[in-house]
Amino acid sequence: MRRKFEKLLTDTIRKGSLTVEMPSGEAYSAGDGSGRRIVMRITSWKALTRLVLYPDLALGEAYMDGELVLAEGEMYDLLELIFANMTVNETRGISSLTRRLVRLFIRIGDYNSPARARRNVAHHYDLDRRLYDLFLDSDRQYSCGYFEAAGDGLEEAQLAKKRHLAAKMHLKPGQRVLDIGSGWGGLALYLARMFDARVLGITLSEEQLAISTDRARAEKRQGQVDFKLRDYRALTGRFDRIVSVGMFEHVGNRSYGAFFAKIRDLLEDDGVAVLHYIGRTTAPYVTNGWIRKYIFPGGYLPSLSEVMPQIERNGLMVTDIEVLRLHYADTLRHWRKRFMANRKRAVELYDERFARMWEFYLAASETAFRYQGLVVHQIQLAKSVSALPLTRGYMAESEENLRQREQDRVAEISTAAG
């Protein structure tokens, strides 16, 4: 197993500088010696064996369990070194049989029933609410920010994301909006403030429901903004606008048809829907084993080739697509730095193993967006060919108008407070 590990090491790390200290005290080095030196220590032969047999799962588990210790460098540095040495196309080098088996697994093993979807959401989103205070912005936006300019901070990027989505919705005052996967309520409340929209937000997380409901009550918007614990498949009625941010990753490949059929049925004939989710630039592939087991059970990140046919088959028209490339990497960089600055508090909330797990999750996610072909897709949908203006100028115009109104609103609040 020692020789197999050494081969795995030298085959993977061709650039950079990595030294691995074995349980016996021996040390192996890989790379061309360039860049920052990273030294990791493996403390058990069991962990080494698992790293050879199941590297995508075992690396994170070994770090969580203290069987992989970084003597020089941090976890982000190690993951960046690994991913920077790997091809974007994750299926490189595997046999055609393995490719077919991967596609078969995606088709038959990726169904999230309503009950399973509820359990999956609770696993991640019903954690202690104080955990998310350690790294999210003040509006609790737990999705990709939109960095309009170099130097933008997390608060600016998350506000710009809400503004960008609202512009794409081409929302008009007083319209009825459905927010599928409404999180902690920030987007729904933004649409209510800026457009006097009537918003229904649905979530499967009891923690998110409690916080978003409290926020609507604090702003005295009960009746205008309503949040419910509801699966999208159980909804009825019609809406002028539908938006879904960071929820489609939890739908499951086998349910894409049902998801877009429901969007079609819920959307008014002249309505507009905007879908924002993590996707791939690569061919379809299964979710990383460690992420699926510990962070997002049931999660799946689709390629456009899996999404577009289902949209077409269910009577919806794609009116705009935007691919946000490094925006999520930059968002995760802010989250990771904030979390690491508050890491002791995470240990106090849970324990050291949990803090290691969360650290690995944020570092692995950021490096995947930088090196492994993960992006964010924003897809605008309609049922009618005349539902939207003929050119995209309305988006920029709406964003500029919203930006000015946001500034006016801040000035009014400051004046009232003074």
C-alpha positions in Angstrom: 0.0 0.0 0.0 3.0 2.3 0.7 4.1 2.0 -2.9 0.6 2.6 -4.3 0.4 5.7 -2.1 3.7 7.0 -3.4 2.6 6.4 -7.0 -0.7 8.2 -6.3 1.3 11.1 -4.8 3.8 11.5 -7.6 1.1 11.0 -10.4 -1.1 13.7 -8.9 1.3 16.4 -7.7 3.5 17.4 -10.6 3.8 21.1 -9.8 4.3 22.7 -6.4 5.9 21.3 -3.3 4.3 18.6 -1.1 6.0 16.5 1.5 4.1 13.7 3.2 5.3 12.2 6.5 4.2 8.5 6.9 3.1 6.8 10.1 6.5 5.1 10.2 8.3 8.5 10.1 9.4 8.1 6.5 8.8 11.1 4.2 7.9 11.3 0.5 8.0 14.4 -1.6 6.2 15.3 -4.8 6.1 18.2 -7.2 8.7 20.4 -8.9 9.6 22.3 -5.7 7.9 25.5 -6.8 5.6 27.6 -4.7 4.8 27.3 -1.0 6.0 24.2 0.8 3.2 22.1 2.2 3.9 19.3 4.7 1.2 16.9 5.9 1.5 14.1 8.3 -0.5 10.9 8.1 -0.8 9.4 11.6 -2.3 5.9 10.9 -1.9 3.2 8.2 -5.7 2.9 8.1 -6.0 6.5 6.9 -3.2 5.9 4.3 -5.0 2.8 3.0 -8.3 4.7 2.7 -6.5 7.6 0.9 -5.3 5.2 -1.8 -8.7 3.4 -2.1 -11.2 6.3 -1.7 -9.3 9.6 -2.0 -12.3 11.8 -2.6 -13.9 10.6 0.6 -10.9 9.7 2.8 -9.0 13.0 2.5 -11.7 15.0 4.3 -12.4 12.2 6.8 -8.7 11.9 7.7 -8.6 15.6 8.4 -11.8 15.6 10.5 -10.5 12.7 12.6 -7.0 14.1 13.2 -5.3 11.4 11.1 -4.1 14.0 8.6 -2.2 16.8 10.2 -0.8 19.8 8.4 2.7 20.7 9.8 3.2 23.4 7.2 0.4 25.2 5.3 -3.3 25.2 5.8 -6.1 23.0 4.4 -6.9 25.5 1.7 -3.2 25.4 0.6 -3.3 21.6 0.3 -6.5 21.5 -1.6 -5.5 24.3 -3.9 -2.3 22.3 -4.7 -4.2 19.1 -5.4 -6.9 20.7 -7.6 -4.4 22.9 -9.5 -2.7 19.7 -10.6 -5.8 18.0 -11.7 -7.7 18.4 -15.0 -11.1 20.2 -14.9 -12.7 17.2 -16.6 -13.1 14.8 -13.7 -13.7 11.8 -15.9 -10.3 11.9 -17.5 -8.5 8.6 -17.6 -11.5 6.4 -16.6 -12.8 3.6 -18.8 -15.8 3.9 -21.0 -17.5 1.3 -18.8 -17.0 3.5 -15.7 -18.4 6.5 -17.6 -21.5 4.5 -18.4 -21.8 3.4 -14.8 -21.5 7.0 -13.5 -24.3 8.1 -15.8 -26.5 5.1 -14.7 -25.9 6.0 -11.0 -27.0 9.6 -11.8 -30.2 8.4 -13.4 -31.3 5.8 -10.9 -29.8 6.9 -7.6 -30.6 10.5 -7.4 -34.2 10.8 -6.4 -35.2 13.1 -3.5 -38.7 12.2 -2.4 -40.5 14.9 -0.3 -39.5 13.0 2.9 -35.9 12.5 1.9 -35.7 16.1 0.7 -36.8 17.3 4.2 -34.2 15.1 5.9 -31.5 16.4 3.6 -32.3 20.0 4.2 -32.5 19.5 8.0 -29.0 17.9 7.9 -27.4 21.2 6.8 -29.8 24.1 7.3 -31.2 23.2 10.7 -27.9 23.6 12.4 -27.4 26.0 15.2 -28.3 29.5 13.8 -25.2 31.0 15.5 -23.0 28.9 13.2 -24.1 30.9 10.2 -23.5 34.2 12.1 -19.8 33.3 12.1 -19.3 33.7 8.3 -22.4 35.0 6.4 -23.2 38.6 5.6 -25.7 40.6 7.7 -28.6 39.5 5.5 -27.7 35.8 5.8 -27.3 35.3 2.0 -26.1 31.7 1.7 -25.5 31.7 -2.0 -23.1 33.2 -4.6 -22.6 36.9 -4.4 -22.2 39.2 -7.4 -18.9 41.1 -7.4 -19.5 44.1 -9.7 -16.0 45.6 -9.1 -12.6 44.6 -7.8 -12.5 45.3 -4.1 -16.1 44.7 -3.4 -16.8 43.2 0.0 -19.2 40.5 0.9 -22.0 42.9 2.0 -21.8 44.8 -1.4 -21.6 41.6 -3.4 -24.7 40.0 -1.7 -26.7 43.2 -2.2 -25.6 43.4 -5.8 -26.8 39.7 -6.2 -30.3 40.6 -5.0 -30.3 43.6 -7.3 -29.1 41.6 -10.3 -31.8 38.9 -9.8 -34.6 41.5 -9.3 -33.6 43.1 -12.6 -33.7 39.8 -14.4 -37.2 39.2 -13.0 -38.4 42.4 -14.7 -40.6 42.8 -11.6 -43.4 45.3 -11.6 -44.9 46.9 -8.4 -47.4 44.8 -6.5 -46.8 41.6 -8.5 -47.2 38.2 -6.9 -43.8 36.4 -6.4 -42.9 32.9 -5.4 -39.5 32.3 -3.9 -38.7 28.6 -4.0 -36.1 27.8 -1.3 -36.4 31.2 0.4 -33.6 30.7 2.9 -33.5 33.2 5.7 -35.8 35.5 3.9 -33.4 38.2 2.6 -34.4 38.1 -1.1 -38.1 38.0 -0.4 -37.9 41.0 1.9 -35.8 42.9 -0.6 -38.4 42.4 -3.3 -41.1 43.5 -0.9 -39.2 46.7 0.0 -38.2 47.7 -3.4 -41.2 46.7 -5.5 -44.1 46.4 -2.9 -44.3 42.8 -4.1 -46.4 40.2 -2.5 -44.1 37.3 -1.8 -44.5 33.7 -0.8 -41.3 32.1 0.3 -41.1 28.3 0.8 -38.4 26.3 2.6 -38.0 22.9 4.1 -35.9 24.1 7.0 -37.6 24.8 10.3 -34.7 27.1 11.4 -34.9 29.2 8.2 -38.7 29.4 8.5 -38.5 30.7 12.1 -35.9 33.3 11.3 -37.5 34.5 8.1 -40.9 34.8 9.8 -39.4 36.8 12.6 -37.8 39.1 10.1 -41.0 39.7 8.2 -42.8 40.4 11.5 -40.0 42.8 12.6 -40.5 44.8 9.4 -44.3 44.7 9.8 -44.7 42.9 6.5 -47.0 40.0 7.6 -49.5 39.5 4.9 -47.3 41.0 2.3 -44.4 38.5 2.8 -45.4 35.0 3.9 -43.1 32.1 4.6 -44.2 28.5 4.7 -42.7 25.1 5.4 -43.6 23.6 2.1 -42.2 21.3 -0.7 -42.5 22.9 -4.1 -44.3 19.9 -5.4 -47.3 20.6 -3.0 -47.9 24.2 -4.3 -50.9 25.4 -6.2 -52.0 28.8 -7.6 -50.4 31.2 -10.1 -47.6 33.7 -9.7 -46.4 36.6 -11.9 -42.8 35.9 -11.0 -40.9 32.9 -9.7 -37.4 32.9 -8.4 -35.2 30.1 -7.0 -31.7 30.7 -5.6 -29.5 27.9 -4.4 -32.3 25.4 -4.2 -32.1 23.5 -7.5 -28.9 21.8 -6.4 -31.2 19.8 -3.9 -33.9 18.8 -6.4 -32.1 15.7 -7.7 -31.5 14.8 -11.3 -34.5 12.4 -11.6 -36.9 15.2 -10.5 -35.9 17.9 -13.0 -38.9 17.1 -15.2 -41.3 17.5 -12.3 -39.6 20.7 -11.1 -39.9 22.5 -14.5 -43.4 21.1 -15.0 -44.4 22.7 -11.6 -42.8 26.0 -12.6 -44.8 25.9 -15.8 -48.0 25.3 -13.9 -47.4 27.9 -11.3 -46.3 30.7 -13.7 -48.8 33.1 -15.2 -48.9 33.0 -19.0 -47.0 36.3 -19.2 -44.8 35.5 -16.2 -41.1 35.3 -15.8 -39.0 32.9 -13.7 -35.3 33.1 -12.8 -33.3 30.1 -11.6 -29.9 30.6 -9.9 -27.9 27.4 -9.0 -24.5 25.8 -9.0 -23.7 23.9 -12.2 -20.7 22.5 -14.1 -18.8 23.3 -17.2 -17.9 19.6 -17.5 -19.8 16.6 -18.6 -22.3 15.2 -16.0 -20.7 13.7 -13.0 -21.6 12.5 -9.5 -21.2 14.8 -6.5 -18.0 14.5 -4.6 -18.4 11.6 -2.1 -17.3 13.6 1.0 -19.5 16.6 0.2 -22.5 14.3 -0.4 -22.0 12.4 2.9 -21.2 15.2 5.3 -22.4 18.5 3.9 -25.2 18.1 1.3 -26.8 14.7 1.2 -28.8 14.3 -1.9 -27.0 17.2 -3.5 -26.3 17.2 -7.3 -24.6 19.8 -9.5 -25.9 19.5 -13.1 -24.3 20.4 -16.4 -26.4 22.5 -18.8 -26.8 19.5 -21.0 -29.0 17.9 -18.2 -31.1 21.0 -17.5 -31.9 22.4 -21.0 -33.8 19.4 -22.3 -36.1 19.3 -19.3 -36.9 23.0 -19.7 -37.8 22.5 -23.4 -39.9 19.4 -22.7 -42.0 21.2 -20.1 -43.2 24.1 -22.2 -40.8 26.8 -20.9 -38.7 29.1 -23.0 -35.1 30.1 -22.1 -34.9 33.9 -22.6 -31.5 34.5 -21.0 -28.5 32.6 -19.6 -25.6 34.0 -17.6 -22.7 32.0 -16.3 -21.1 33.4 -13.2 -17.6 32.0 -13.1 -15.4 33.1 -10.2 -18.1 35.0 -8.3 -18.7 32.0 -6.0 -15.0 31.4 -5.5 -14.7 35.0 -4.2 -17.8 34.5 -2.1 -16.4 31.4 -0.5 -13.1 33.2 0.1 -14.9 35.7 2.3 -16.9 33.0 4.1 -13.7 30.9 4.7 -11.8 33.9 6.1 -14.6 34.9 8.3 -15.1 31.4 9.6 -11.4 30.9 10.3 -11.4 34.2 12.2 -14.3 32.8 14.3 -13.2 29.2 14.4 -12.9 29.0 18.2 -16.6 29.9 18.5 -17.5 27.1 16.1 -15.6 24.7 18.3 -17.6 26.0 21.3 -20.9 25.6 19.4 -20.0 22.0 18.4 -16.5 20.5 18.7 -13.1 20.4 17.1 -14.1 17.7 14.6 -17.1 19.7 13.4 -14.8 22.8 13.0 -12.4 20.7 10.9 -15.3 19.5 8.8 -16.6 23.0 8.1 -13.1 24.3 7.4 -12.6 21.5 4.9 -16.0 22.1 3.3 -15.3 25.8 2.7 -11.8 25.3 1.4 -12.8 22.4 -0.9 -15.7 24.4 -2.3 -13.6 27.5 -3.0 -10.9 25.5 -4.8 -13.5 23.5 -6.8 -14.9 26.8 -8.2 -11.4 28.0 -9.0 -10.0 24.8 -10.5 -12.7 22.1 -11.1 -15.2 23.7 -13.5 -17.9 24.6 -11.0 -19.9 27.8 -11.9 -23.3 29.4 -11.2 -25.9 29.3 -13.9 -28.6 32.0 -14.0 -31.4 31.0 -16.3 -34.3 33.3 -17.1 -37.5 31.5 -18.3 -40.9 32.5 -19.7 -43.9 30.9 -21.3 -44.7 33.7 -23.7 -42.3 35.1 -26.4 -43.5 38.6 -25.6 -43.1 38.4 -21.8 -39.9 40.5 -21.8 -38.4 43.5 -23.7 -36.6 42.7 -26.9 -33.1 43.7 -25.7 -31.3 43.2 -22.4 -31.0 47.0 -21.7 -33.9 46.8 -19.2 -31.7 44.8 -16.8 -29.0 47.4 -16.6 -31.6 50.2 -16.3 -33.4 48.4 -13.5 -30.1 47.7 -11.6 -29.1 51.4 -11.8 -32.6 52.4 -10.6 -32.5 50.0 -7.7 -29.0 51.1 -6.8 -30.2 54.7 -6.5 -33.2 53.7 -4.5 -31.1 51.7 -2.1 -28.9 54.7 -1.5 -32.0 56.9 -0.9 -33.3 54.3 1.5 -30.1 54.3 3.5 -30.1 58.1 3.6 -33.7 58.2 4.9 -32.9 55.7 7.6 -29.8 57.6 8.7 -31.8 60.9 8.8 -34.6 59.3 10.9 -32.0 57.8 13.3 -30.2 61.1 13.7 
